[in-house]
């Protein structure tokens, strides 16, 4: 079982605390060096620095594409730090955070394509329902660069978040708590907290956390039901792909030259609540495709293997 794979490594509680620290340093300290180096090379006064209060300000100052590349590089370093600690700290195979056995890349790309189609239908419907709320924002050369970034760099960001929350932390919490629903809830709230610093929360208020926590619950649930991270990685990649390449706004964390710009005022219902309500549709699609058992298995009693029960000795 995917969530039980922490049993295969060295899993004393302090190793996870050290692991979280190492990942944080790799992601937010070492990973931020390229961004900070470029930023400070362009700052010539304290006044300029004081005006850079949030990611939107920094993006506007550096340019959307340079800022995006430098930000995504941070996740590359975070993923490398996590790989290092799993390999040499926990003495586990890194893929044990993704799947049981070989990673099923077909599932990743299937989830990606279905989610792109799903989001495409949603976006087209929104456009024709309120065309005055959108402006064409297309520039081929910028879009081509952006598209390549989303193909080659964006997967590091989305995979890092999934592997950290639905892989590393979920498996650890499962080993401690020994049920599925509490790790699902805890990691979803932590995932939401991670995104609480986004400008969207300032624009829409704290109720917008419904979306981020709901998104985390959905990703965790499909991970449990499918016994692996592949669907969650593909879904997350496609969701961010649409936001990076196809539609943006002036108040979100993503400030890129997308095909469309949403000029409507921020709407908690349209921008956060409605996408959350529609997540069960994607769950039904995946459940039919992969013939999942009922959701009651989430609350079923788990019988741990002898190896899992003895993992604390490692």
ROKOLKE-298632 format. One line per field, with one value per residue (C-alpha): residue in three letters; residue number from 1; x, y, z. Coordinates in nm, 3 decimals. Example, Ala and Ser with C-alpha at 12.3 -4.5 7.8 and 13.67 -1.06 7.14 Angstrom:
r <- [ala;ser] .
k <- [1;2] .
u <- [1.230;1.367] .
v <- [-0.450;-0.106] .
w <- [0.780;0.714] .
***
This chain:
r <- [unk;unk;unk;unk;unk;unk;unk;unk;unk;unk;unk;unk;unk;unk;unk;unk;unk;unk;unk;unk;unk;unk;unk;unk;unk;unk;unk;unk;unk;unk;unk;unk;unk;unk;unk;unk;unk;unk;unk;unk;unk;unk;unk;unk;unk;unk;unk;unk;unk;unk;unk;unk;unk;unk;unk;unk;unk;unk;unk;unk;unk;unk;unk;unk;unk;unk;unk;unk;unk;unk;unk;unk;unk;unk;unk;unk;unk;unk;unk;unk;unk;unk;unk;unk;unk;unk;unk;unk;unk;unk;unk;unk;unk;unk;unk;unk;unk;unk;unk;unk;unk;unk;unk;unk;unk;unk;unk;unk;unk;unk;unk;unk;unk;unk;unk;unk;unk;unk;unk;unk;unk;unk;unk;unk;unk;unk;unk;unk;unk;unk;unk;unk;unk;unk;unk;unk;unk;unk;unk;unk;unk;unk;unk;unk;unk;unk;unk;unk;unk;unk;unk;unk;unk;unk;unk;unk;unk;unk;unk;unk;unk;unk;unk;unk;unk;unk;unk;unk;unk;unk;unk;unk;unk;unk;unk;unk;unk;unk;unk;unk;unk;unk;unk;unk;unk;unk;unk;unk;unk;unk;unk;unk;unk;unk;unk;unk;unk;unk;unk;unk;unk;unk;unk;unk;unk;unk;unk;unk;unk;unk;unk;unk;unk;unk;unk;unk;unk;unk;unk;unk;unk;unk;unk;unk;unk;unk;unk;unk;unk;unk;unk;unk;unk;unk;unk;unk;unk;unk;unk;unk;unk;unk;unk;unk;unk;unk;unk;unk;unk;unk;unk;unk;unk;unk;unk;unk;unk;unk;unk;unk;unk;unk;unk;unk;unk;unk;unk;unk;unk;unk;unk;unk;unk;unk;unk;unk;unk;unk;unk;unk;unk;unk;unk;unk;unk;unk;unk;unk;unk;unk;unk;unk;unk;unk;unk;unk;unk;unk;unk;unk;unk;unk;unk;unk;unk;unk;unk;unk;unk;unk;unk;unk;unk;unk] .
k <- [1;2;3;4;5;6;7;8;9;10;11;12;13;14;15;16;17;18;19;20;21;22;23;24;25;26;27;28;29;30;31;32;33;34;35;36;37;38;39;40;41;42;43;44;45;46;47;48;49;50;51;52;53;54;55;56;57;58;59;60;61;62;63;64;65;66;67;68;69;70;71;72;73;74;75;76;77;78;79;80;81;82;83;84;85;86;87;88;89;90;91;92;93;94;95;96;97;98;99;100;101;102;103;104;105;106;107;108;109;110;111;112;113;114;115;116;117;118;119;120;121;122;123;124;125;126;127;128;129;130;131;132;133;134;135;136;137;138;139;140;141;142;143;144;145;146;147;148;149;150;151;152;153;154;155;156;157;158;159;160;161;162;163;164;165;166;167;168;169;170;171;172;173;174;175;176;177;178;179;180;181;182;183;184;185;186;187;188;189;190;191;192;193;194;195;196;197;198;199;200;201;202;203;204;205;206;207;208;209;210;211;212;213;214;215;216;217;218;219;220;221;222;223;224;225;226;227;228;229;230;231;232;233;234;235;236;237;238;239;240;241;242;243;244;245;246;247;248;249;250;251;252;253;254;255;256;257;258;259;260;261;262;263;264;265;266;267;268;269;270;271;272;273;274;275;276;277;278;279;280;281;282;283;284;285;286;287;288;289;290;291;292;293;294;295;296;297;298;299;300;301;302;303;304;305;306;307;308;309;310;311;312;313;314] .
u <- [0.000;0.142;0.085;0.253;0.586;0.762;0.814;1.095;1.329;1.475;1.188;1.265;1.059;1.357;1.454;1.133;1.197;1.548;1.406;1.157;1.440;1.664;1.384;1.306;1.670;1.703;1.378;1.357;1.724;1.952;1.674;1.616;1.980;1.934;1.619;1.774;2.095;1.908;1.677;1.952;2.161;1.877;1.801;1.987;1.807;1.625;1.317;1.304;1.333;1.052;0.819;0.866;0.619;0.474;0.528;0.319;0.546;0.859;0.714;0.634;0.983;1.184;0.945;0.695;0.903;1.235;1.047;0.860;1.178;1.363;1.067;1.029;1.402;1.342;1.126;1.401;1.632;1.356;1.299;1.673;1.692;1.403;1.561;1.892;1.734;1.513;1.810;2.073;1.875;1.583;1.769;1.466;1.404;1.272;1.004;0.847;0.709;0.534;0.416;0.423;0.682;0.744;0.598;0.307;0.380;0.082;-0.143;0.039;-0.019;-0.374;-0.464;-0.290;-0.486;-0.823;-0.769;-0.662;-0.981;-1.192;-1.040;-1.066;-1.441;-1.477;-1.275;-1.462;-1.794;-1.684;-1.568;-1.891;-2.099;-1.922;-1.700;-1.668;-1.476;-1.187;-0.925;-0.712;-0.357;-0.175;0.183;0.326;0.693;0.613;0.356;0.604;0.858;0.585;0.463;0.814;0.853;0.527;0.642;0.992;1.000;0.645;0.638;0.913;0.689;0.374;0.561;0.750;0.429;0.261;0.562;0.617;0.255;0.085;0.402;0.654;0.429;0.129;0.332;0.493;0.159;0.009;0.295;0.227;-0.154;-0.225;-0.540;-0.600;-0.844;-0.646;-0.328;-0.553;-0.704;-0.376;-0.180;-0.468;-0.475;-0.095;-0.119;-0.377;-0.157;0.133;-0.084;-0.217;0.066;-0.061;-0.197;-0.528;-0.595;-0.546;-0.779;-1.054;-1.022;-0.958;-1.263;-1.057;-0.871;-1.174;-1.033;-0.676;-0.777;-1.043;-0.782;-0.553;-0.834;-0.911;-0.546;-0.503;-0.822;-0.732;-0.386;-0.542;-0.799;-0.549;-0.269;-0.014;0.067;0.055;-0.299;-0.242;0.081;-0.086;-0.392;-0.186;0.042;-0.253;-0.431;-0.128;-0.057;-0.392;-0.324;0.026;-0.052;-0.418;-0.584;-0.451;-0.559;-0.403;-0.438;-0.309;0.032;0.082;0.157;0.231;0.126;-0.144;-0.380;-0.663;-0.668;-0.965;-1.047;-1.346;-1.328;-1.214;-1.507;-1.484;-1.759;-1.641;-1.267;-1.255;-1.586;-1.712;-1.386;-1.397;-1.758;-1.661;-1.378;-1.617;-1.683;-1.316;-1.329;-1.618;-1.432;-1.121;-1.319;-1.501;-1.183;-0.984;-1.272;-1.205;-1.378;-1.620;-1.494;-1.575;-1.230;-1.096;-1.234;-1.162;-0.941;-0.584;-0.390;-0.026;0.233;0.487;0.756;0.556;0.503;0.873;0.985;1.046;1.347;1.522] .
v <- [0.000;0.340;0.523;0.240;0.262;0.457;0.111;0.046;0.312;0.454;0.637;0.765;1.078;1.313;1.215;1.371;1.693;1.710;1.627;1.914;2.151;2.031;2.068;2.418;2.524;2.376;2.531;2.869;2.950;2.790;2.794;3.166;3.261;3.299;3.510;3.729;3.771;3.897;4.113;4.287;4.340;4.561;4.748;5.077;5.234;5.150;5.315;5.056;4.774;4.917;4.910;4.535;4.409;4.098;3.856;4.073;4.374;4.165;4.012;4.356;4.480;4.191;4.101;3.816;3.554;3.607;3.608;3.290;3.105;3.210;3.117;2.774;2.712;2.729;2.417;2.236;2.291;2.187;1.864;1.791;1.847;1.607;1.348;1.379;1.325;1.037;0.864;0.923;1.008;0.766;0.509;0.474;0.483;0.823;0.667;0.520;0.872;0.853;0.500;0.135;-0.013;0.166;0.511;0.496;0.791;0.702;0.794;1.125;1.225;1.088;1.297;1.595;1.571;1.510;1.804;2.030;1.937;1.988;2.329;2.422;2.357;2.558;2.850;2.856;2.851;3.141;3.336;3.301;3.364;3.695;3.799;4.155;4.019;3.899;4.068;3.901;3.915;3.702;3.753;3.456;3.491;3.537;3.259;3.017;3.081;3.049;2.724;2.575;2.685;2.508;2.191;2.169;2.370;2.381;2.003;2.054;2.291;2.080;1.752;1.900;2.005;1.670;1.461;1.671;1.682;1.374;1.164;1.246;1.404;1.181;0.861;0.987;1.085;0.752;0.570;0.778;0.788;0.464;0.572;0.746;1.026;1.225;1.241;1.345;1.627;1.744;1.755;1.936;2.207;2.240;2.264;2.538;2.722;2.713;2.904;3.150;3.386;3.413;3.753;3.579;3.550;3.925;3.994;3.746;3.714;3.415;3.230;3.168;2.909;2.687;2.632;2.556;2.316;2.161;2.119;1.947;1.717;1.623;1.550;1.345;1.151;1.051;0.953;0.718;0.576;0.519;0.403;0.643;1.005;0.987;1.122;1.401;1.507;1.517;1.703;1.963;2.018;2.079;2.309;2.535;2.506;2.671;2.951;3.011;2.993;3.053;3.293;3.532;3.842;4.148;4.032;3.672;3.531;3.436;3.742;3.609;3.715;3.453;3.422;3.578;3.820;3.818;4.183;4.118;4.217;3.938;3.709;3.460;3.244;3.240;3.222;2.991;2.837;2.723;2.545;2.367;2.256;2.114;1.895;1.602;1.587;1.508;1.253;1.074;1.074;0.919;0.671;0.541;0.523;0.331;0.139;0.255;0.101;0.306;0.603;0.412;0.251;0.583;0.492;0.119;-0.025;-0.062;-0.379;-0.286;-0.534;-0.666;-0.467;-0.146;-0.210;-0.265;0.040;0.251;0.036;0.156] .
w <- [0.000;-0.104;0.224;0.416;0.233;0.508;0.661;0.413;0.548;0.865;1.026;1.372;1.434;1.441;1.088;0.960;1.150;1.008;0.666;0.683;0.784;0.499;0.247;0.374;0.346;-0.002;-0.120;0.054;0.127;-0.135;-0.393;-0.338;-0.406;-0.787;-0.739;-0.469;-0.670;-0.975;-0.764;-0.566;-0.880;-1.007;-0.684;-0.644;-0.348;-0.027;-0.174;-0.454;-0.200;0.013;-0.288;-0.337;-0.077;-0.244;-0.537;-0.772;-0.708;-0.765;-1.081;-1.219;-1.128;-1.277;-1.556;-1.549;-1.731;-1.544;-1.212;-1.306;-1.407;-1.092;-0.871;-1.030;-0.983;-0.608;-0.634;-0.826;-0.528;-0.289;-0.480;-0.487;-0.110;-0.053;-0.283;-0.095;0.247;0.136;-0.025;0.242;0.556;0.535;0.320;0.093;-0.277;-0.382;-0.599;-0.283;-0.230;-0.568;-0.632;-0.536;-0.770;-1.097;-1.149;-1.394;-1.623;-1.839;-1.545;-1.500;-1.861;-1.867;-1.561;-1.720;-2.047;-1.878;-1.644;-1.931;-2.116;-1.804;-1.732;-2.099;-2.098;-1.776;-1.920;-2.252;-2.066;-1.847;-2.152;-2.347;-2.036;-1.971;-2.267;-2.136;-1.837;-2.054;-2.270;-2.535;-2.409;-2.665;-2.781;-2.969;-2.873;-2.503;-2.512;-2.671;-2.395;-2.134;-2.287;-2.275;-1.913;-1.828;-2.004;-1.858;-1.532;-1.397;-1.326;-1.068;-0.871;-0.883;-0.827;-0.532;-0.358;-0.419;-0.316;-0.003;0.118;-0.027;-0.020;0.252;0.516;0.446;0.484;0.804;0.959;0.857;1.035;1.349;1.352;1.166;0.990;0.658;0.726;0.983;0.769;0.479;0.684;0.839;0.513;0.340;0.607;0.588;0.210;0.248;0.498;0.250;0.003;0.260;0.165;-0.195;-0.306;-0.385;-0.012;0.031;-0.262;-0.171;0.206;0.428;0.298;-0.016;0.192;0.125;-0.224;-0.119;0.158;-0.068;-0.340;-0.091;0.025;-0.334;-0.418;-0.103;-0.166;-0.521;-0.394;-0.138;-0.378;-0.660;-0.427;-0.574;-0.656;-1.035;-1.081;-0.829;-1.001;-1.342;-1.211;-1.025;-1.326;-1.559;-1.313;-1.281;-1.655;-1.732;-1.484;-1.620;-1.993;-2.067;-1.821;-1.557;-1.365;-1.202;-0.842;-0.847;-0.766;-1.132;-1.347;-1.695;-2.043;-2.090;-2.386;-2.184;-1.894;-1.657;-1.591;-1.363;-0.998;-0.765;-0.684;-0.400;-0.549;-0.911;-0.842;-0.541;-0.431;-0.773;-0.870;-0.532;-0.587;-0.927;-0.789;-0.717;-1.093;-1.150;-0.870;-1.041;-1.373;-1.219;-1.010;-1.318;-1.524;-1.265;-1.102;-0.748;-0.452;-0.242;-0.045;0.275;0.243;0.373;0.716;0.703;0.974;0.852;0.921;0.925;0.811;1.057;0.880;0.922;1.291;1.338;1.143;1.455;1.532;1.216] .
***
